[in-house]
Structures are given as structure tokens and as C-alpha cells.
Amino acid sequence: MIDNSIYREDIKYVAGLDLPWEKLSNKSILITGASGLIGSFLIDVLIEKNLHGLNCKVYALGRNLEKAKNRFERYWTSPFFEFVSHDINEPLELENADQVEFVVHLASNTHPVAYATDPIGTVTANIIGTNNLLKFAVKHHAERFAFASSNEIYGENRGDVEFFDERYCGYIDSNTLRAGYPESKRCGEALCQAYKQQENLDVVIPRFTRSYGPTMLKTDTKAISQFIKKAVDGDNIVLKSTGTQYYSYTYVADAVAGFLTVILKGESGEAYNIADEASDIMLKDLAKIIADFAGKEVVFELPDETEKAGYSKATKARLDGSKLKKLGWTARYDIKQRVHYQKYKGELIKIRRLGEWIKPARPGCTMCFRRTLMKNYQSLWFREYPHDCLLWGLAVLQGKAYIYNRETIEFRRHDSNASSRGGYDVNYRIRGIENEIRIINQADNYFELHDLKLHSFLRIQKRVYEKRKECLINTKLISSVMMVRYLRYYGQTRFWMTDLYYVLKNKHK
């Protein structure tokens, strides 16, 4: 596993998703393209789950033994991990495995230069390789076969839709070198349907967008990979087009989360777009975000002939992810948030080294935190964040941000608190109040440790929270009405009104 706190957090996040993991329990899974962007992240997730009793045997298939050993060194002697050195263009056999319940085919050339310099390998991996693995799945009585397809199968937008759903078919000029990748992916999907019909093989087809993340390979020549490389090297970001291409992107953690959702919950024979509208962006805007992050400029440069031959001709390829979202998948990150989070990370580390902290006037108060941040670190502020996302990001990074622990942040995030859910009950509200009391107690402990006194506002607020809790439990209407005198400690009037609502509701049950 990559030794990085953010990466480990991503792995734990995906491993902690509410999925029917029991389908993989005490089973085996063969993963081709094991050392690639998606494959390596997926393996790290499965090994993480094995630490908690999943007991899923992973057969990691690849061509480069040395590369795989370096990447998976921590797992190399595990009884739940086995590397298989093999070229998928050749028939596959596992001597020590009578049955492999899941076969995941991720191996493929997935970047422009490879499309131009290795067009035969690009096509054969997606057709001959897929056929070999489908045969293997049938022979070993696989419960499910997953073929990793691509947004490229849609071709160029004909101008009749804004988003590509799973039934869309755009234009591809088949009589070109560049057509090898999308056409072979289309053929791979057709092979899957043929095996489903003729061999009764359970197949699913997750379709990836342009994915990115810490598991990107150094050999990757996709635009976003090159942008990030330039940023890391301290160079200007090179854009080799006008940058008006409008594409869907997916962070690797979200991509693997979507992939697992398809494998464990998808319907047999169905294709699913792994895409979220929040990560749709024009190439020039993506270049600008990364350039701003690195403190560099975007410069324009004509591509050489090899690069040009491998570039996608699609100018607008935005995928509709609603079908997958109906299975319960949601994207945790959007592309703007992910890039800017790295900037916050670097700045926070600098602040730590200086012995400084961003100190909110009132623990647990996001708005105070934001005001302080904006006042002192205006250049960092990213206005497209939902108001708690920054707080959450800092908390995950540090395990705490000043006195904010992870439990607190997770509670306060908009995707897990009441404001996005509606219909939450009184017990949920009581738990929220209890959490706010814990926040103040944390602050009190912190201040005491540093010979400081808890602000009188916080002391009173703690008592108000305790009174609110008592009212909600005892359902005393008069006591709840009288709480109006403490409105300034509620934050907003609607909070008092909601408390009153629950008292009335529970009183008349």
C-alpha cells in the first residue's frame, strides 16, 4: 500500500462502504491489470477488508513480476494474495485453483501514446485477452465476470444529448488508428453479452470515465496525468489543444467504489456509467486549477505526431451516472475539491511547523472557523465548497483540526447530518445535542491543558444544550416554550422551533 495518510484514508473509506461484502467472503477473485490505477487501489481495499475478516483470496495478474513485487510487497507472503505472472493474450490456467468465483478484467492500454505506439496490443488486450478471460471464467465456474469498459465506447457526441446514458451511441471514425481502443472496448462488451447468452455466464460492465489519483502510473500520458506531473516537477502546465474538450472525471476512490457497487449489486448483463456531474470539467479549466495549485501558468504547445495520433477526437463526453446512483453509489469527491484539498493540506502542514493553528472563536461552529480561515488565509479559500467540506478535509488530514476530531466532523458534514436527509427523528436530534456537548467538553479540556479559561458563552451554551436535551426527553411543553429566552445560544431560530415541534409530536403520540 502507498505509505500516505490521505491514501490510507481513501482505502478505509471505500472498505467501510455499506456494500454486500459477504458475497466476497471466503471467495477468490482474479484481477487483471493488478498494477494499474484501478487494479492496485482495488487490491488495497480488498486486503484492508481481509484485515477485518473478509478472507477473500486475491489473484493479482500482471506481466511485470518486479513491478508487482515493489507495489504489493506488504502482501507478498499473505495467504490471501498471490501474484500471477501472465500475458492475457495467452490462454490462462491456475493450477492451484479449481474455482475462482469472481473474475475482474482491468488490463488494457489506457493512455494516448500507447494507442499510437502499441495499437496491436491495445486491440488484442480488449478482444483476445477478454475472450481468454471469459473462457477461464466459464471453466472455473465463476459467479460473476466484470469487464472494465470505458467512456470511449460512446465516441463523439452527435449534438443531440448533454449526457451519455448507457444506451447512447455516438460517432467513431472506425477507419483510423485511434479507433482501435474504443472499437475494441465495444467488441469486448459484445463478447461479454455473447458469453452470457451462450455459456450462461453472469457478466457486468462498469464503464469508467477518465480516472485519476495517487495510483496513476508514471507511464500514463493522459492529459490530467501530464498536468499533475508538471505541477509536481514545478513546471508550467502544458496544454496541447484549445482545451475546450468537456469530459467527465472520477477520482480513483470513487471509481473503485463504483466498480465494487457494480460487482456486488449490479444486474447481470447490465452496463453502468461510473460518473458524477460534479467532476465534469473542460480541459482548460482543469489545467488552470492545477496550475493555480502549483503557482504556475498554463502554456500552449502543439502536440507531436505520435501524441496527436493517440488523442481522443471527442470534444464533449459527459456521462450520466444516474443508473449507478440508483444502486446506492455516490461520489465522495469532485475534481475541484480534490485538487484544492491538496493545497489545504500543504498549507496546514506549514501552519503546524510554525506552531500556529486556525482557531475558531467557538468550537464546533463552522461559520466561525470559516471566518477565521478567510481572514487569515484568503488565498486558500475555495468558494465552491459546501460549507463543512473544508472542515471535514482538515479533520481527516489531521485526525483533528485544533479541537475538531473526526467524529465531530463526520457528524457535521452535510451528507451525514439532518439538513440533507429530512425526516430525521427526535433520537437523532438528541444525539446531535449530545455531540455538541462533547465538543464543548473537548474545548474545556483543551483550554484547561493550556491554562486557559473556557469562554463564558461556551459555558452557558453547554447548559442550554443540556436543557434542550432534557426538554426533548421529558416533553414538557412549558419548559420548551421558555427556552426561547436562550435563542442566541441556538444559532438559528428554526432550531428552537424544531425542538418545540418534536416536544409536541412526542407529547401527543
C-alpha positions in Angstrom: 0.0 0.0 0.0 1.1 3.5 -0.7 2.5 5.0 2.5 0.5 8.2 2.6 -2.1 9.2 5.2 -4.6 10.6 2.6 -4.3 7.4 0.5 -4.8 5.2 3.6 -7.9 7.3 4.4 -9.3 6.7 0.9 -8.7 3.0 1.3 -10.5 2.8 4.6 -13.4 4.9 3.2 -14.0 2.5 0.4 -13.5 -0.5 2.6 -16.1 0.9 5.0 -18.9 1.4 2.5 -22.2 -0.2 3.1 -22.0 -2.9 0.4 -22.9 -6.7 0.5 -19.3 -7.7 1.2 -20.5 -11.1 2.3 -20.6 -12.0 -1.4 -16.8 -11.9 -1.4 -16.4 -13.6 2.0 -14.2 -16.8 1.8 -14.2 -16.4 -2.0 -11.5 -15.8 -4.5 -11.1 -13.1 -7.1 -8.8 -12.8 -10.1 -7.9 -9.2 -11.0 -6.1 -8.4 -14.3 -4.2 -5.2 -14.7 -3.3 -5.6 -11.0 -0.6 -2.9 -11.0 -2.7 -0.3 -12.8 -4.5 2.7 -11.5 -7.8 0.9 -10.7 -6.4 -2.5 -10.0 -3.9 -1.6 -7.4 -6.4 0.5 -5.5 -9.0 -2.3 -5.6 -6.4 -4.8 -4.3 -5.5 -2.5 -1.4 -9.2 -2.2 -0.5 -9.7 -6.0 -0.5 -6.6 -6.6 1.6 -7.9 -3.9 4.0 -11.2 -5.8 4.3 -9.3 -9.0 4.8 -7.9 -7.5 8.0 -11.4 -7.4 9.2 -12.4 -11.0 8.4 -13.4 -10.9 4.7 -11.0 -13.8 3.8 -11.1 -13.1 0.1 -8.2 -14.6 -1.9 -6.8 -12.2 -4.4 -5.1 -13.4 -7.6 -3.3 -10.4 -8.9 -2.4 -10.9 -12.6 0.2 -8.9 -14.4 3.1 -9.2 -16.8 5.9 -7.5 -14.7 6.9 -9.5 -11.7 9.4 -6.9 -10.4 6.9 -4.1 -10.7 4.2 -6.1 -8.9 6.6 -7.1 -6.1 7.5 -3.5 -5.4 3.9 -2.4 -5.4 2.5 -5.3 -3.3 5.5 -6.0 -1.1 3.4 -5.9 2.1 1.1 -8.6 0.8 3.6 -10.8 -0.9 3.6 -13.5 1.7 0.0 -13.2 2.7 -2.1 -16.4 2.2 -4.8 -14.1 0.7 -2.6 -12.7 -2.0 -1.0 -14.4 -5.0 0.7 -12.8 -8.0 0.1 -14.4 -11.3 2.7 -13.5 -14.0 0.8 -13.8 -17.3 0.1 -12.2 -20.6 -3.7 -12.2 -21.1 -3.3 -12.7 -24.9 -2.4 -16.2 -24.0 -4.8 -18.8 -22.5 -4.8 -18.7 -18.7 -4.8 -21.5 -16.2 -4.3 -21.6 -12.4 -3.0 -24.9 -11.3 -3.8 -24.4 -7.6 -7.3 -23.0 -8.1 -10.3 -25.2 -9.0 -12.7 -22.4 -8.7 -12.4 -18.6 -9.0 -15.7 -17.0 -8.0 -15.0 -13.5 -9.4 -13.0 -12.5 -12.5 -12.3 -8.8 -12.9 -10.7 -7.7 -16.2 -9.0 -4.4 -15.9 -5.9 -5.0 -18.1 -5.7 -2.7 -21.1 -3.7 0.1 -22.6 -5.5 3.2 -21.3 -3.4 6.2 -22.4 -2.9 8.1 -25.7 0.7 7.3 -26.5 0.1 3.6 -26.1 -2.8 3.8 -28.5 -0.4 5.2 -31.1 2.7 3.2 -30.4 1.1 -0.2 -29.5 -2.1 -0.3 -31.4 -2.0 -4.1 -31.8 -1.5 -4.6 -28.0 -4.4 -2.2 -27.4 -6.8 -4.1 -29.6 -5.7 -7.6 -28.6 -5.9 -7.0 -24.9 -9.5 -5.9 -25.2 -10.6 -8.6 -27.6 -8.3 -11.7 -27.4 -7.5 -11.0 -23.8 -11.1 -10.6 -22.9 -12.0 -13.8 -24.7 -9.3 -15.8 -22.9 -10.6 -14.5 -19.5 -14.2 -15.2 -20.4 -13.2 -18.8 -21.2 -11.3 -19.0 -17.9 -14.3 -17.7 -16.0 -16.6 -20.4 -17.6 -14.1 -23.2 -16.9 -13.6 -22.2 -13.3 -17.3 -21.7 -12.6 -17.1 -18.0 -11.9 -20.1 -16.5 -10.1 -19.6 -13.2 -11.9 -17.3 -11.6 -14.6 -16.7 -7.9 -14.6 -15.4 -6.2 -17.8 -14.0 -2.8 -17.2 -15.2 -0.7 -20.1 -14.7 3.0 -20.9 -16.4 6.3 -21.7 -14.6 5.9 -25.0 -17.2 3.4 -26.3 -19.6 6.3 -26.8 -17.5 8.1 -29.4 -18.2 11.7 -30.3 -21.3 13.4 -29.2 -23.6 13.8 -32.1 -25.0 17.0 -30.6 -28.3 15.5 -29.6 -27.7 15.0 -25.8 -26.0 16.6 -22.9 -25.0 13.4 -21.2 -24.3 9.9 -22.4 -26.6 7.3 -20.8 -25.8 3.6 -21.1 -27.8 3.2 -24.3 -26.2 6.1 -26.2 -24.1 5.5 -29.3 -22.1 8.4 -30.8 -19.8 8.6 -33.8 -16.5 6.8 -34.2 -14.4 7.0 -37.4 -13.6 3.3 -37.5 -11.1 3.6 -40.3 -8.4 5.3 -38.1 -5.6 4.2 -35.8 -7.2 5.9 -32.9 -10.4 3.9 -33.3 -8.6 0.8 -32.1 -9.3 1.5 -28.4 -13.0 2.4 -28.4 -13.9 -0.2 -31.0 -12.1 -3.0 -29.2 -13.8 -2.0 -25.9 -17.1 -2.2 -27.8 -16.1 -5.6 -29.1 -15.2 -6.7 -25.5 -18.6 -5.7 -24.3 -20.2 -7.7 -27.2 -18.1 -10.7 -26.2 -19.4 -10.5 -22.6 -23.0 -10.5 -23.9 -22.2 -13.5 -26.1 -20.9 -15.5 -23.2 -23.8 -14.5 -21.0 -26.2 -15.9 -23.7 -24.3 -19.0 -24.8 -22.5 -20.0 -21.6 -24.9 -18.6 -19.1 -22.0 -16.5 -17.5 -23.1 -13.7 -15.2 -21.4 -10.6 -16.5 -21.5 -6.9 -15.6 -19.9 -4.0 -17.4 -18.8 -0.9 -15.4 -17.8 1.9 -17.7 -15.1 4.2 -16.3 -14.7 7.9 -17.0 -11.2 9.5 -17.1 -9.9 8.4 -13.7 -7.1 9.9 -11.7 -5.4 9.6 -8.3 -2.3 8.6 -6.5 -2.1 5.2 -8.2 -1.6 6.7 -11.7 1.4 5.2 -13.4 4.5 7.2 -14.4 4.0 6.0 -18.0 0.4 7.4 -18.1 0.1 10.0 -20.9 -3.4 11.2 -20.3 -3.8 14.9 -20.1 -4.6 15.0 -16.4 -1.6 12.8 -15.6 0.7 15.1 -17.6 -0.8 18.2 -15.8 -0.1 16.7 -12.4 3.4 15.6 -13.4 4.2 19.1 -14.5 2.8 20.5 -11.3 4.9 18.1 -9.1 8.0 19.0 -11.1 7.4 22.7 -10.6 6.9 23.3 -14.4 4.2 25.3 -16.2 1.2 23.2 -17.2 1.3 22.4 -20.9 -2.0 22.3 -22.8 -1.7 20.8 -26.3 -5.1 21.9 -27.6 -7.5 24.8 -27.1 -8.8 22.9 -24.0 -12.5 23.2 -24.9 -13.0 19.4 -24.5 -15.7 18.8 -21.9 -15.2 15.5 -20.1 -16.3 13.5 -17.1 -13.6 12.7 -14.5 -13.6 10.4 -11.5 -11.2 10.2 -8.5 -9.8 6.7 -8.1 -11.5 6.1 -4.7 -14.9 6.9 -6.2 -14.1 4.9 -9.3 -13.3 1.8 -7.3 -16.3 2.4 -5.0 -18.5 2.5 -8.1 -16.8 -0.6 -9.5 -17.4 -2.6 -6.3 -21.0 -1.4 -6.3 -21.5 -2.8 -9.8 -19.8 -6.1 -9.0 -21.8 -6.6 -5.7 -25.1 -5.0 -6.6 -25.3 -4.7 -10.4 -27.8 -6.6 -12.5 -26.4 -9.3 -14.7 -25.8 -8.2 -18.3 -26.1 -4.5 -17.5 -23.6 -1.7 -18.1 -23.2 1.2 -15.6 -21.5 4.6 -16.0 -19.3 5.4 -13.1 -19.6 9.2 -13.3 -20.7 12.2 -11.3 -21.7 15.5 -12.8 -19.7 17.4 -10.2 -16.5 16.2 -11.8 -17.4 17.3 -15.3 -14.9 19.9 -16.4 -13.4 21.5 -19.5 -9.7 20.6 -20.1 -8.6 24.2 -20.0 -10.3 24.7 -16.6 -8.7 21.6 -15.3 -5.3 22.8 -16.4 -5.9 26.2 -14.8 -6.9 24.6 -11.4 -3.7 22.6 -11.3 -1.6 25.5 -12.5 -3.0 27.7 -9.7 -2.4 25.0 -7.2 1.3 24.8 -8.3 1.7 28.5 -8.6 2.4 28.2 -12.3 1.0 29.2 -15.7 -0.9 27.3 -18.5 1.1 27.4 -21.7 0.1 26.1 -25.1 2.2 23.7 -27.2 1.5 21.8 -30.4 1.5 18.0 -29.9 3.9 15.9 -31.9 2.7 13.4 -34.4 2.7 10.4 -32.0 0.7 12.3 -29.4 -1.7 13.7 -31.9 -2.4 10.2 -33.3 -3.3 8.9 -29.8 -5.6 11.8 -28.7 -9.3 11.3 -28.4 -11.3 13.1 -31.1 -14.3 13.5 -28.7 -14.9 17.1 -27.7 -17.8 16.6 -25.4 -18.1 13.4 -23.4 -20.1 13.8 -20.2 -21.6 10.6 -18.7 -24.9 10.1 -17.0 -24.3 8.3 -13.7 -27.9 8.1 -12.5 -28.2 4.4 -13.2 -25.3 3.5 -10.8 -26.6 6.0 -8.2 -29.8 4.1 -8.0 -27.7 1.2 -6.7 -26.6 3.5 -3.8 -23.3 4.8 -5.2 -22.4 8.4 -4.6 -19.2 10.2 -5.4 -17.3 11.4 -2.4 -15.0 13.9 -4.2 -15.4 16.2 -7.1 -12.4 17.1 -9.1 -12.1 20.7 -8.0 -12.4 19.7 -4.3 -9.8 17.0 -4.6 -7.2 19.4 -6.2 -7.8 22.2 -3.7 -7.7 19.8 -0.8 -4.1 19.1 -1.6 -3.5 22.8 -1.3 -5.1 23.0 2.1 -3.0 20.0 3.2 0.2 21.7 2.3 -0.8 24.9 3.9 -1.9 23.2 7.1 1.4 21.4 7.4 3.2 24.8 7.0 1.0 26.3 9.8 1.8 23.3 12.0 5.5 23.8 11.5 5.2 27.4 12.6 3.4 26.3 15.7 0.2 28.1 14.6 -3.4 26.9 14.5 -6.5 28.2 12.9 -8.5 28.9 16.0 -12.3 29.3 15.8 -13.9 31.5 18.3 -16.4 28.8 19.2 -15.6 25.1 19.0 -18.0 23.3 16.7 -19.0 26.5 14.9 -18.3 26.1 11.3 -19.0 29.7 10.4 -16.5 31.0 13.0 -14.0 28.6 11.6 -14.7 29.8 8.0 -14.4 33.5 9.0 -11.1 32.9 10.7 -9.8 31.0 7.8 -10.9 33.6 5.2 -9.5 36.4 7.3 -6.0 34.8 7.7 -5.8 32.6 4.6 -7.9 34.3 2.0 -5.8 32.9 -0.8 -6.7 29.3 0.2 -10.5 29.8 0.2 -12.4 27.9 -2.4 -15.9 29.2 -2.7 -17.4 26.1 -4.4 -17.1 24.1 -1.2 -20.2 23.1 0.7 -19.7 24.9 4.0 -18.5 21.9 6.0 -16.3 20.3 3.4 -13.2 22.2 4.3 -13.6 21.5 7.9 -14.0 17.8 7.2 -11.0 17.7 4.9 -8.7 19.2 7.5 -10.1 16.9 10.2 -9.4 13.8 8.1 -5.9 15.1 7.3 -5.0 15.6 11.0 -7.3 13.3 12.8 -8.3 16.7 14.3 -8.2 20.3 13.4 -7.5 22.2 16.5 -10.1 20.7 18.8 -12.2 19.2 15.9 -12.0 15.4 16.0 -13.1 13.2 13.2 -16.3 12.1 15.0 -17.3 15.7 15.2 -16.6 16.5 11.6 -18.3 13.4 10.3 -21.4 14.4 12.3 -21.4 17.9 11.0 -20.8 17.0 7.3 -23.8 17.9 5.2 -24.0 14.5 3.6 -24.5 12.9 7.1 -26.4 15.5 9.0 -30.0 16.4 9.1 -30.1 19.1 6.6 -29.7 16.8 3.6 -31.8 13.9 4.9 -35.1 15.3 6.1 -37.4 13.3 8.3 -34.9 12.6 11.0 -36.3 11.7 14.4 -36.0 13.0 17.9 -33.4 10.5 18.8 -31.2 11.7 16.0 -31.6 15.3 17.3 -30.7 14.2 20.9 -27.6 12.5 19.6 -26.7 15.8 17.8 -27.1 17.8 21.0 -25.0 15.2 22.9 -22.3 15.6 20.3 -22.3 19.4 20.7 -21.9 18.9 24.4 -18.9 16.6 23.8 -17.4 19.3 21.5 -17.6 21.9 24.3 -16.1 19.4 26.8 -13.2 18.8 24.3 -12.7 22.5 24.2 -12.8 22.8 28.0 -10.2 20.1 28.3 -8.0 21.7 25.8 -8.2 25.1 27.5 -7.5 23.6 30.9 -4.5 21.8 29.5 -3.1 25.2 28.2 -4.1 27.1 31.4 -6.9 28.9 29.6 -10.5 29.6 30.8 -13.5 28.4 28.8 -15.3 31.4 27.4 -18.5 32.3 29.3 -20.5 32.0 26.1 -19.5 28.3 25.8 -20.2 27.6 29.4 -23.8 29.0 29.1 -24.2 27.2 25.8 -23.4 23.9 27.3 -26.1 24.4 29.9 -28.5 25.4 27.1 -27.7 22.2 25.3 -28.3 20.2 28.5 -31.7 21.9 29.0 -32.6 21.2 25.3 -31.8 17.6 25.8 -33.9 17.5 29.0 -36.9 19.1 27.2 -36.8 16.7 24.3 -36.6 13.7 26.7 -39.3 14.9 29.1 -41.6 16.6 26.5 -42.5 19.4 28.9 -44.2 21.9 26.7 -43.9 24.9 29.1 -40.2 24.3 29.6 -39.6 24.1 25.8 -41.5 27.3 25.2 -39.5 29.1 27.9 -36.3 28.1 26.1 -37.0 30.9 23.7 -35.1 33.2 26.1 -31.9 31.3 25.1 -32.4 31.9 21.4 -28.9 33.5 20.9 -27.4 30.1 22.0 -29.4 28.2 19.4 -27.6 29.6 16.4 -30.8 29.9 14.5 -34.5 30.4 15.5 -35.5 27.4 13.4 -33.5 25.1 15.8 -35.7 26.2 18.7 -38.8 25.8 16.6 -37.7 22.3 15.6 -37.1 21.3 19.2 -40.6 22.6 20.0 -42.1 20.5 17.1 -40.5 17.3 18.5 -41.7 18.0 22.0 -45.3 18.5 20.7 -45.0 15.5 18.4 -43.8 13.1 21.1 -46.2 14.5 23.8 -49.2 13.6 21.6 -48.1 10.1 20.5 
